Amino acid sequence: MYVVSSCRNNGTISQELRYPFTGTVVQFWQESSKKNPQPYGSWGNGSAMRVSSVGWLYNSLEETRRYARLTAEVTHNHPEGIKGAEAVASAIFMARNGASKEEIKKYIIQEFDYDLSRTCDEIRPGYHHIESCQETVPEALTAFMEGTDFEDVVRTAVSLGGDCDTLTCIAASIAEAFYGLPDNMRGECRKRLPKDMLGILDRFDERRGDRR
């Protein structure tokens, strides 16, 4: 997470970086400070990792997919980057609205043509760190499908290895919509967040309260 505030004075840019000198912040600042910043064709898994809020905020799959696409296109405008975001947001929308795992799986295969035929045991031996949607989203969905509760989904996703923080972020976001988040985990996570982030989280929870 980072916060960037900027102003332009006589062609110069001043900035306040809450978490400076990290790769993501530097890249973001370089792109956003251009005169005419454009998406850069990324198919990376960041579009799928950051889309989870969209799955909670809209009242139809059509709306959910539209806004998932919009969140992806500002950076990840490659078709695979967009597809990954739409697939994850769709799975969250379906999960929070009572769809079964089989219904979610069928929809994802039908609409996004992801291969969900492998088990986690089949994925694990050859899986490696790769930051593409096409080799992260199917694996995250499979971890969700095989998990038996929220914690088990997290453990299963981590066990696959690879880019496991992103992989687990995606799998857990779907698992929360399907199983709910255990109170003890929610409380522990809140202890670790700074006050500004807690405020954002509280506003979001209030916004999505009628959709849980």
GICOR-V152515 format. One record per residue. N is the residue number from 0. PSI is psi as a letter, one per 30 degrees, with the letter a starting at -180 (999 if undefined). OMEGA is omega in radians with two decimals (999 if undefined). D_LAST is the distance of its C-alpha to the last C-alpha in whole Angstrom. Layout:
BEGIN
n={N;N}
psi={PSI;PSI}
omega={OMEGA;OMEGA}
d_last={D_LAST;D_LAST}
END
This chain:
BEGIN
n={0;1;2;3;4;5;6;7;8;9;10;11;12;13;14;15;16;17;18;19;20;21;22;23;24;25;26;27;28;29;30;31;32;33;34;35;36;37;38;39;40;41;42;43;44;45;46;47;48;49;50;51;52;53;54;55;56;57;58;59;60;61;62;63;64;65;66;67;68;69;70;71;72;73;74;75;76;77;78;79;80;81;82;83;84;85;86;87;88;89;90;91;92;93;94;95;96;97;98;99;100;101;102;103;104;105;106;107;108;109;110;111;112;113;114;115;116;117;118;119;120;121;122;123;124;125;126;127;128;129;130;131;132;133;134;135;136;137;138;139;140;141;142;143;144;145;146;147;148;149;150;151;152;153;154;155;156;157;158;159;160;161;162;163;164;165;166;167;168;169;170;171;172;173;174;175;176;177;178;179;180;181;182;183;184;185;186;187;188;189;190;191;192;193;194;195;196;197;198;199;200;201;202;203;204;205;206;207;208;209;210;211}
psi={k;l;k;k;k;l;l;k;j;h;f;l;k;k;l;j;j;e;i;l;g;l;e;e;e;e;e;e;e;e;e;f;f;l;e;i;k;l;l;g;g;k;g;l;f;e;e;e;e;g;f;e;e;e;f;f;f;l;g;l;e;e;e;e;e;e;f;e;e;e;e;e;f;f;e;i;g;k;e;e;e;e;e;e;e;e;e;e;e;e;e;e;e;e;e;f;g;g;k;l;e;e;e;e;e;e;e;e;e;e;f;f;h;k;j;g;f;k;l;e;e;e;e;e;e;g;k;l;j;k;h;k;e;f;g;e;e;e;e;e;e;e;e;e;e;f;k;f;a;e;e;e;e;e;e;e;e;e;f;f;b;b;i;f;e;e;e;e;e;e;e;e;e;e;e;e;f;e;f;l;k;k;e;e;e;e;e;e;e;e;f;f;k;l;e;e;e;e;e;e;e;e;e;e;e;e;e;g;e;g;g;999}
omega={3.07;3.07;3.13;2.99;-3.05;3.00;-3.13;3.13;3.12;3.08;3.12;-3.09;3.00;-3.05;3.01;-3.13;3.14;3.12;-3.00;2.95;2.99;-3.04;-3.10;-3.13;-3.12;3.14;3.13;-3.11;3.11;-3.12;-3.03;-3.12;3.07;-3.14;-3.12;-3.06;-3.10;3.00;-2.96;2.97;-3.06;2.97;-3.12;-3.04;3.10;3.14;3.12;-3.12;-3.00;-2.96;-2.93;-3.12;-3.12;-3.13;-3.11;-2.85;-3.03;-2.93;3.10;3.07;-3.13;3.10;-3.12;-3.13;3.13;-3.09;3.02;3.10;-3.12;3.13;-3.14;-2.94;-3.12;3.09;-3.01;-3.06;2.95;-3.14;3.14;3.08;3.11;-3.12;-3.14;3.13;-3.14;-3.11;-3.11;3.13;3.11;3.13;3.11;3.12;-3.12;-3.11;-3.10;3.10;2.95;3.10;3.07;3.10;3.13;3.10;3.10;-3.13;-3.14;-3.13;-3.11;3.12;-3.08;-3.03;-3.00;3.04;3.04;3.07;3.11;-3.08;-3.10;3.01;3.07;3.10;3.11;3.14;-2.89;-3.02;-3.07;-3.07;-3.08;-3.09;3.06;-2.96;3.13;3.03;-3.02;3.08;3.04;-3.07;3.11;-3.13;3.09;3.10;3.12;3.08;3.08;-3.11;-3.06;-3.11;-3.09;3.02;-3.05;-3.09;-3.13;3.06;3.13;-3.12;-3.13;3.13;3.13;-3.08;-3.14;-3.12;-3.13;3.11;-2.84;3.07;3.09;3.13;-3.11;3.07;-3.12;-3.11;-3.10;3.13;3.08;-3.14;3.11;-3.14;-3.09;-3.03;-2.91;-3.12;3.13;-3.07;-3.10;3.11;3.10;-3.13;-3.13;3.12;-3.12;3.11;-3.02;-3.09;3.04;-3.01;-3.11;3.12;3.07;3.11;3.10;-3.13;-3.14;3.12;3.11;3.12;3.09;-3.13;-3.07;-3.01;-3.10;-3.11;-3.03;999}
d_last={25;27;28;31;33;36;39;41;45;48;46;45;42;41;37;35;34;31;32;35;37;34;35;31;32;36;35;32;35;38;36;35;38;40;41;39;36;35;33;35;34;32;30;29;26;25;23;21;20;19;17;14;12;13;11;8;10;12;12;14;16;19;17;15;19;21;19;19;23;23;22;24;27;28;29;29;30;32;30;29;27;25;25;23;21;20;20;17;15;15;15;11;10;12;10;7;8;10;14;16;18;21;19;18;21;23;21;22;25;26;25;25;28;27;29;27;30;31;29;29;32;34;32;33;36;37;34;34;33;33;30;30;27;29;30;26;23;25;25;22;21;23;22;19;20;22;20;20;17;15;19;21;19;20;24;24;24;26;28;29;30;31;29;27;25;24;23;21;19;18;18;16;13;13;13;10;8;10;11;9;11;14;15;18;17;15;18;20;19;19;22;23;22;25;24;23;21;19;19;18;15;14;14;12;9;10;10;7;6;6;4;0}
END
